[in-house]
Amino acid sequence: RVLPWELRRFGAPTNRDLWILVDGCNVRRVGGIDRQIELGSVHMPGVDSKQEGQVWFDSAVLPSLEEGTRPRLRPSGQAKPGGTTSGVLGGLHEKLTDQVLQKLLKDGFVVVDEALPTEVCNSLRAEMDVLLERDQMWESESYSFSEGAAHHDIFETTLDFRDVRKHAPIFSSMEADLGLMSQLQRLPCLEGLSVQHLRLQINKGNGGCYTMHTDSGESESPDGSVQVLRATALFYLNEGWEEPHGGELRVYPYPLAPVKIPPINVRLVLFEPRMVHEVLPNFKKRYCFTLWLAFSQSSAEASRGVADVDIDSLTNFEAAVVACEKQRKSSGRSLAPELASIPRPLRLLFLPEARPLIVRYVFREHELQSALRSHRDGPQKEEMLKGIHGYHREMRDLNPAWLRELLEMLPATAASQVSFGELRMQAGKLGPAEFARLV
């Protein structure tokens, strides 16, 4: 980073920060900030470099992308042997239109209202009440079932827990109901969906909420295969919801700003597993169930895509880029050619695998608040908060200030409506809104 008062040696304007990449003997301009200050001929090392200014990038170092053609959706899928598309979820073929599926692909999430018949929702809600009354649910925890920090007043269960199948026949029938899966398989990237699992959740409404997290993960089946989560479907069963009741789902589709979604009755929210999300404090009994949809792979296939390090645990952004690239290479996926020319720190923004890291830094206060209010007091909670504080501190210490400033700026600028036809600015520059749109 070359600061304004140092630029005089280059004969450059003094009201500008430049971001310059030095690679061996080569030096090239990446971008900068045009500050609203004039320093004249005096060296001013104490000047406030945080003053407002216009961020810009040299378009030559960014991918030359046109608006991609939308993938052709496949015809509605057929149920596999033992499955059906005429059950409770069968009506979703009318709701998951081409437009809905394209929006899921573009934004990473989509909201579908009137997803289930009201009478079905009433019956599902009744089954959940029976499960809670008959001790067929456990208290939700972070990290693991046997040890971790408990979420207060949130109870969950699955079909394989105790006698759940006996008390919840409609939910039990959903396991073989491929009404949702067959529609999601129309997207080429989800064609391989083959397994689905249910989780039911009741929030008692005493301020209970859920920490910021992703649903990404793998699990091993009894037959030795590995299930890789590819889509999350949240169904809400809350009659008469009003804003004071709370309990909204908040998703973080970075570089867009966070979106708060009310948990109203018969609403379905679909999102991809890397989407960071949380449940805000809830003050009325709240019902929802999750359908997780996954690929099934052999252990050998799954191991080829496993990184040597847990990307979500990294705090150095450049190290995260290296880990993402190594993971792609090990799974037989090369880095897209248009990304190869982007300086590695900026490449972070174009790798979806690293998006949760960015969200955790940019919205670090949200993460701390969600952990603080969602768990019962105790040593586990204190240890968790200490870990989150340390994680954020390492992110601040290990990454350059210009990059951190840029990451925090994008959600506000991404709100500007910019078409791909308007992306290229004069003099080969790209502004912050255009850059956010490109990301």
Salt bridges, closest charged atoms under 4 A:
ASP17 OD2 - ARG1 NH2 2.69
ASP17 OD2 - ARG35 NH2 2.91
ASP34 OD1 - ARG16 NE 2.66
ASP34 OD2 - LYS429 NZ 3.89
ASP58 OD2 - ARG29 NH2 3.32
GLU94 OE2 - HIS93 NE2 3.90
ASP98 OD1 - ARG186 NH2 2.71
ASP107 OD2 - LYS103 NZ 2.66
ASP107 OD1 - LYS106 NZ 3.23
ASP113 OD1 - ARG267 NE 2.56
ASP129 OD1 - LYS285 NZ 3.02
ASP135 OD2 - ARG162 NH1 3.04
GLU139 OE2 - ARG376 NH2 2.80
ASP153 OD2 - HIS152 ND1 3.61
GLU156 OE1 - ARG199 NH1 3.42
ASP160 OD1 - ARG165 NH2 2.84
GLU175 OE1 - ARG165 NH1 3.06
GLU191 OE1 - ARG74 NH2 3.10
ASP215 OD1 - HIS213 NE2 3.54
ASP215 OD1 - HIS277 NE2 3.46
GLU239 OE1 - ARG125 NH2 3.07
GLU272 OE1 - ARG274 NE 3.60
GLU278 OE2 - ARG250 NH2 2.93
GLU278 OE1 - ARG373 NH2 3.67
ASP308 OD2 - LYS326 NZ 2.67
GLU325 OE1 - ARG344 NH2 3.07
GLU325 OE2 - ARG347 NH1 2.50
GLU353 OE2 - ARG328 NE 2.68
GLU367 OE2 - ARG360 NE 2.81
GLU367 OE1 - HIS392 NE2 2.67
ASP377 OD1 - LYS381 NZ 2.93
ASP397 OD1 - ARG396 NE 3.12
GLU405 OE1 - LYS50 NZ 3.72
GLU408 OE1 - ARG364 NH2 3.48
